[in-house]
Amino acid sequence: MRLAVFSIAFLTCCSLLGQSSAYVKKGELQIGEQTELVYEFPFEGEAQNLKFQPYTKIIPCLRRSQTSMVSSGDAVNLEIIGEFKDTILTKKGYKLWRGTYKITVWDTGYLVIPSASIIFNDSISDFVPVLLTVKMPKLEDGKDIYDIKESFVEVENDYISWILTWWWAILLFIIALIAVIIYVRRSRRPKIVPKKLLTLKDRSLFAVDGLENARLWEKGKVKEHYIEFSFILRSYLGGRYNVNLLEKTSHETALLLTQLNLSPDTVQTIKTILDYSDLVKFAKSVPAEFDILRNLAQSRQIIVETSPLEIEPHVD
């Protein structure tokens, strides 16, 4: 009995290790409001073997539409407030690295914070991209954003006479002030960060996350869920290996992927998922929620495992 309990605890601990996570403490903000962007990485070993390169001033992200997970390509910068903070927490059976940014954003829209990477023992792990919604504050009825009170004073003739006498000095002062402002702004201008287009891996993971968040099966749309689920997985595999899989059967898809030297276990998992999707779409089978979530998790694992390794230096 004690051996069984120990085995269960050991397997649970091992399953937690290496499963990194990324999230914001508040996913919907008003413009200018602050929140925290958190990265967590469980590990077992020496903390000095962890390497993570944080941003210092801004975090570049991309804008997406409200109804689609595909990015529009427009870049939006998140402003970092203060310094990046990281710490090591000790859990039962493993350690947890946690890195935290305090951020704000001065633009509205549905934003995607691209994935970040962490290196542990020369092995790279990717954090999932994070979704963020920024809206304008709601106005109360009968109130304006700004309450401007205007007053008028009568200018005496002595002021006009003084201005007419010293106009040249006032003009020189204004020119000098403008020059100082331009110089200060140029010296403090942040570095321009090039736009970063999302990879096939990131776009596919966004699509899977969006499909899961839609929870169509709870609305009686299980068939629609599996139609879109099958489309996402086939589109990713087709783009990854440059083949057209949208009109292939599950069996034909498995044969093509086998010819492309994918591991037999991966091919079998893909075929099982697609066969299950076809069973729901055409045989009107009603799966349990556990099976639906398991298929989504399996698709994420396939996307991560079959994607090429991406290493890009961060721009400070």
C-alpha positions, 0 to 999 in steps of 0.5 A: 500500500505504501509503495503504491502511494509513493509510486502515484506521488512520484508519477504526479511529480514527474508529470508536473516537471517541464510543463511550463506555463504563462499567464496574465493575472488579469486578462482584460484591462482598460487602457493604461491599467496595470497587470502582471505577466507571469512565467512559471517553469517547474524543474528538478536540479540546480537553479544556476542551470536556468537561463532566461533573457527578459525584456527591459523596457517593452514587450512586442506583441501582435494584434488579432481580431476578436473572432479569429486567432490569426494575427493581423500583423500589427505590432503593439508594445506593452510597457514594462513598469519597473524591473523584471523579477524572478524567484525560486519556489520550493514545492513538494518534490520539485522546484518552481521558477517564476518570472514576473513582469509588471506591464501596462498598455496604451493601445486597445484591441485583442493582443497576443503576447508571443511565446518566450523561451527558457533554457535548462540544462542546455534544453530549450522549453517554450512558454505558450503565447498569452492572450490579452484584451485592452478596452477603453474605460466606460463612460458614465451617462452625462459625464465627459472624459475631461471637465474643462472649465474656461475662464476669461481675463482681460489683458491690460494694455501694459502686457501688450506693450511689453510683448511688442517691445520684447517679441524678439527675446520671446521668439528666441526663447521659444526656439531654444525651448523647442530645440531642447525638447527635440534633443531630449525626445531623440535621446530618450527615444526607445529602440525600434523593435522589428515586427515579428511574425508569428510562426506556424507553431504559434498560430496553430497553438493559438487556434487550438487555445481559441477552439478550447476557450469557445467550448462549443461542445457545451453549446451542443455543437460537438460536430462543429467543434471536431470539424474545426479541430480536424481543420486546425490539425490538418492545416498545421501538418500540411504547412509543416510538411508542405503537403495537402492533407485537407482532402485526404482520409485519415488512412491516406494522411497516415501513409503520407506522414510515414513517408515523411519519416515521422515516428510511428508513435506520432503517426499513430496518435495523429491517425487515432485523433483524425479517426475519432474526429470522423466518427463524431462528424459522420457517425454522430458519436457523442464523446465525453468532455474528457475525450474532447480535452484529451484530443486538444492536449494531444494536438498541442503535444503533436504541434510542439514535438513536430515543430522545428527548434526556434532560437531567437535573441531578445532585443533589449 
